[in-house]
Amino acid sequence: MTDRPIRSVHIIGSRASGGAERFYIRIVRSLHALGHPVLAVCPPGSAIAQKLVDVPMRPLSMRSIWDLYARWNIAHATRSFGTQIVQTYLGRATRLTHLKGGGRSVHVARLGGYYNLDHYRHAHAWVANTGGIYRYLITNGFPAKRVFHIGNFVEPAPPRPATTRTQIREAAGIPPDAYVLVSVGRLHPNKAFDNLLTAFAALPRRVDYRPLHLVIVGDGPLRGEIQDQARSLRIAADVHFVGWQSDPNPYYQMADIFICPSRIEPLGNVILEAWSHGLPVIATRSAGAEELIHDGVDGRLVPIDDPATLAAAIRGFLETDTKTLEAFAEAGRVTLAENHGAESVLARYIEMYRLLSKDN
């Protein structure tokens, strides 16, 4: 007998386009494509809404955690859709979602960070995207039977023709023969772009007669401060701030090496995305990067807040031979396929949904 499709509502209050938001888009699209009825509840006009035009959607502004209108609409949407699973992402959506225990629907709160757990205890089940977050939940008294560890997945990267790579670089004002370092993330203290700029300033401006450029994809409260730092370090001409991008794929495609300099990174979706594009990766030893990367095999790990060691690791990659870099990149693809492939991650989510629906 064929298993019946699972009906699920997915709720997020964010208007941004970070790792959690991009995963939300991927899982909702994928469940829909597999024939499982889904309803996306997200802010109207948000980056998510623009990407999910082909999926059933309930646009809903969630202005604050006290938004009673949003809370009523969430309850109404879950009832009218006849859902089995209500999955919430990030704090606002989770705090606005309150379902009665023993009802038809199960509230699954997805955690991608070490959040204040008081705001998540009212859910019926919890899914952590790293082993560290899973242990954090168990240690803090969450029932092991209702806590699940399921990682993120990323979609296969689009092809990278050499002509497209050259065109992307030229559009950004980067010479086609340059070495290009790329980093993606919100311009926030946790992401440590200040350390990346300090490390970049310590590198030679040319390596094997090729100019060296850094591209930073993202926006945030520190943009002005970080741009000022680039000017004070006299590297502004070689550092490109391209702002927030709804589709970061072209910037991965133009890169030679990917850098994740974060102070705090619970998982590191950007590392998965870089691997999917066949890039060698250097990251700091944040909790997420240490869980993902096997140092010296599928990437390099360096201490947090140590720009000198980060610079040395980058220089090591720049000065090594092409075969070695290709080996790092290929090992990253293997790790990605084995641990964060779409098929296996989706199967685990569907298995969790069926188990929770049956128990309920």
C-alpha positions in Angstrom: 0.0 0.0 0.0 1.4 3.4 -1.0 1.9 5.8 1.9 -0.5 8.7 1.8 0.8 12.2 1.2 1.6 14.4 4.3 -0.2 17.7 4.5 2.0 20.4 6.1 1.9 24.1 6.8 5.3 25.9 6.9 5.4 29.2 8.7 8.2 31.8 8.8 8.0 35.5 9.7 11.3 36.7 8.3 11.6 39.0 5.3 15.3 38.3 4.9 17.2 35.8 2.7 19.7 34.1 5.0 20.4 30.4 5.5 17.1 29.6 7.3 15.1 31.4 4.7 16.8 29.7 1.7 16.3 26.3 3.4 12.6 27.1 3.9 12.3 27.7 0.2 14.1 24.5 -0.7 12.1 22.2 1.6 8.7 23.7 0.7 9.4 23.5 -3.0 10.7 19.9 -2.7 7.8 18.6 -0.6 5.4 20.2 -3.1 7.3 18.6 -6.1 7.1 15.2 -4.4 3.3 15.5 -4.2 2.9 16.3 -0.5 0.3 19.2 -0.1 2.0 22.2 1.4 0.9 25.7 2.4 3.6 28.4 2.8 2.8 31.1 5.3 5.2 34.0 5.0 5.3 37.8 4.8 3.9 39.3 1.5 6.5 40.7 -0.8 9.3 39.0 1.1 12.2 37.3 -0.7 10.6 33.9 0.2 7.2 34.9 -1.3 8.9 35.9 -4.5 10.6 32.5 -4.8 7.5 30.4 -4.1 4.9 31.8 -6.5 4.2 28.3 -7.8 3.3 26.9 -4.3 0.0 27.4 -2.4 0.7 30.4 -0.1 -1.0 32.4 2.6 0.7 35.8 2.7 0.8 37.1 6.3 2.7 39.9 7.9 4.0 39.0 11.4 4.8 42.4 12.8 5.9 41.2 16.3 5.6 38.3 18.7 2.5 40.1 20.1 0.7 40.3 16.8 -2.7 38.8 17.7 -4.1 39.2 14.2 -1.2 37.1 12.8 -1.7 34.5 15.6 -5.4 34.2 14.7 -4.6 33.9 11.0 -2.0 31.1 11.7 -4.6 29.1 13.7 -7.2 29.6 11.0 -4.8 28.6 8.2 -3.8 25.4 9.9 -7.5 24.4 10.6 -8.7 25.3 7.1 -5.8 23.5 5.4 -6.5 20.3 7.4 -2.9 19.9 8.1 -1.1 17.1 9.9 2.2 19.0 10.4 2.7 22.7 11.2 6.5 23.4 11.0 7.8 26.8 12.2 11.1 28.5 11.4 12.9 31.0 13.6 11.5 32.7 16.8 8.7 34.9 15.6 6.7 32.3 13.7 7.3 29.8 16.5 6.1 32.2 19.2 3.0 33.1 17.2 2.0 29.5 16.6 0.1 27.8 19.4 -1.7 24.6 18.7 -3.7 22.6 21.3 -2.2 19.3 22.4 -4.1 16.2 21.3 -5.4 17.8 18.2 -5.0 16.7 14.7 -2.0 18.9 13.9 1.5 18.5 15.3 3.6 21.7 15.8 7.2 21.0 14.8 9.6 23.8 15.7 12.8 23.8 13.6 15.9 25.2 15.3 19.0 26.3 13.4 20.7 28.0 16.4 21.2 28.0 20.2 18.1 30.0 20.9 16.3 30.9 24.1 14.4 27.7 24.6 11.6 29.2 26.7 10.2 30.4 23.3 10.1 26.9 21.9 8.9 24.6 24.7 5.2 25.0 23.7 5.7 23.1 20.4 4.9 19.4 20.2 8.2 18.3 18.6 11.5 19.8 17.6 14.0 19.3 14.8 17.6 20.5 15.1 19.8 20.9 12.0 23.0 20.0 13.8 24.1 17.5 16.3 25.2 20.2 18.7 21.7 21.8 18.7 20.1 18.4 19.2 22.3 17.8 22.3 21.5 21.3 23.5 17.7 20.5 23.4 18.2 17.1 25.1 20.4 18.6 27.8 17.8 21.2 28.6 15.1 18.7 29.3 13.3 18.3 25.9 11.8 14.8 25.5 14.2 12.7 23.5 11.3 10.9 21.8 10.2 14.2 20.3 13.5 15.7 19.3 15.0 14.9 15.9 18.4 15.7 14.3 18.0 16.3 10.5 20.5 18.4 8.6 20.0 20.8 5.8 20.3 20.1 2.1 21.2 22.3 -0.8 20.1 21.9 -4.4 22.7 20.9 -7.0 24.5 23.9 -8.4 23.7 25.0 -11.9 26.4 24.4 -14.5 29.3 26.9 -14.6 30.3 27.6 -18.2 33.7 29.4 -18.5 32.0 32.2 -20.5 29.5 32.9 -17.8 32.2 33.0 -15.2 34.1 35.6 -17.2 30.9 37.7 -17.8 30.1 37.7 -14.1 33.5 38.9 -13.2 33.5 41.6 -15.8 30.1 42.8 -14.6 31.6 43.1 -11.1 34.7 45.0 -12.4 37.0 42.0 -11.7 39.7 41.0 -14.2 39.0 37.6 -15.8 42.4 36.3 -14.7 42.0 37.3 -11.1 42.1 35.0 -8.1 38.6 35.6 -6.5 37.8 34.9 -2.9 34.1 34.9 -2.0 32.3 35.1 1.3 28.5 35.1 1.8 26.6 36.3 4.9 24.9 39.0 6.9 27.1 42.0 7.7 26.8 41.3 11.5 29.4 40.8 14.2 28.8 37.1 14.3 30.0 36.7 10.7 33.4 38.3 11.5 33.9 40.1 8.2 36.2 42.5 10.0 38.6 39.5 10.5 38.3 38.6 6.9 39.3 42.1 5.8 42.3 42.1 8.1 43.4 38.7 6.7 42.9 39.9 3.1 45.0 43.0 3.8 47.9 40.8 4.9 47.9 38.9 1.6 49.9 40.0 -1.5 47.9 42.0 -4.0 49.1 39.6 -6.7 49.8 35.9 -6.7 51.7 34.4 -9.6 51.1 37.7 -11.4 47.3 37.4 -11.0 45.4 40.1 -9.1 43.7 39.1 -5.9 40.1 40.2 -5.3 37.5 39.6 -2.5 33.8 39.6 -3.0 31.4 39.9 0.0 27.8 39.0 -0.7 25.3 40.3 1.9 24.1 43.3 3.8 23.5 44.2 7.4 24.0 46.7 10.2 27.8 46.7 9.8 28.0 47.6 6.1 29.2 51.1 6.6 31.7 50.1 9.3 33.2 47.3 7.2 33.5 49.5 4.1 35.3 52.1 6.2 37.6 49.4 7.4 38.4 48.3 3.8 39.3 51.9 3.0 41.5 52.3 6.1 43.3 49.1 5.2 43.9 50.5 1.7 42.2 47.4 0.1 38.9 49.0 -1.0 39.8 48.8 -4.7 40.1 45.0 -4.5 37.1 44.4 -2.2 33.6 44.2 -3.8 30.5 44.7 -1.6 27.7 43.5 -3.8 24.9 43.7 -1.1 22.1 41.3 -0.6 21.4 39.0 -3.5 18.2 36.9 -3.9 20.3 34.5 -6.0 23.9 34.2 -4.8 24.7 31.5 -7.3 26.6 33.8 -9.8 28.9 34.8 -7.0 29.8 31.2 -6.1 30.3 30.6 -9.8 32.8 33.5 -10.1 34.9 32.2 -7.1 38.1 30.3 -6.8 38.0 29.9 -3.0 35.2 30.2 -0.5 35.8 31.7 3.0 33.5 31.4 6.0 35.2 33.6 8.8 32.3 33.4 11.3 32.6 33.8 15.1 29.2 32.1 15.5 27.8 29.7 12.9 25.5 27.0 14.2 25.5 25.1 10.9 26.9 26.9 7.9 24.5 26.7 4.9 27.0 28.7 3.0 29.6 26.0 3.3 27.1 23.5 1.8 26.3 25.9 -1.0 30.0 26.4 -1.7 30.6 22.6 -1.8 27.7 22.3 -4.3 29.5 24.7 -6.6 32.7 22.7 -6.4 34.7 25.2 -4.3 37.5 24.6 -1.9 36.5 26.0 1.5 38.3 27.6 4.4 36.3 28.2 7.6 36.8 29.2 11.2 36.2 26.6 13.9 32.6 27.6 14.6 30.4 24.8 15.9 28.7 24.3 12.5 31.9 24.3 10.5 33.6 21.8 12.8 30.6 19.5 12.4 30.7 19.8 8.6 34.3 19.9 7.7 37.0 17.3 8.1 40.1 19.5 8.4 42.6 18.8 5.7 40.3 16.6 3.7 37.2 18.5 2.4 38.3 21.9 3.7 40.6 23.8 6.1 39.7 24.9 9.6 41.4 27.8 11.4 40.9 29.4 14.8 38.1 31.9 15.4 39.2 35.6 15.6 42.7 34.8 14.3 43.2 36.8 11.1 46.9 36.0 10.8 46.2 32.2 10.7 43.2 32.8 8.3 45.5 34.7 6.0 48.1 31.9 6.1 45.5 29.4 5.2 44.2 31.5 2.3 47.8 32.0 1.0 48.4 28.2 1.3 45.4 27.6 -1.0 46.5 30.3 -3.4 50.0 28.9 -3.7 49.1 25.2 -3.9 48.7 23.3 -7.1 45.4 23.0 -9.0 45.1 19.2 -8.4 45.2 19.7 -4.6 42.5 22.4 -4.7 40.4 20.2 -6.9 40.8 17.3 -4.5 39.5 19.5 -1.6 36.6 20.6 -3.8 35.7 17.0 -4.8 36.0 15.8 -1.2 33.5 18.5 -0.2 31.1 17.3 -2.9 31.3 13.8 -1.5 30.6 15.0 2.0 27.7 17.0 0.8 26.2 14.1 -1.1 26.7 11.6 1.8 25.4 13.8 4.6 23.3 16.6 3.1 21.8 15.3 -0.1 18.3 16.4 -0.9 16.9 12.9 -1.3 18.1 11.6 2.1 17.2 14.7 4.1 13.7 14.9 2.6 13.2 11.2 3.3 14.1 11.8 7.0 11.7 14.7 7.2 8.9 12.7 5.7 9.7 9.8 8.0 9.5 12.2 11.0 6.2 13.6 9.9 4.7 10.2 9.5 5.9 9.1 13.0 4.6 12.2 14.6 1.2 12.0 12.8 0.9 8.4 13.9 1.8 9.1 17.5 -0.7 12.0 17.5 
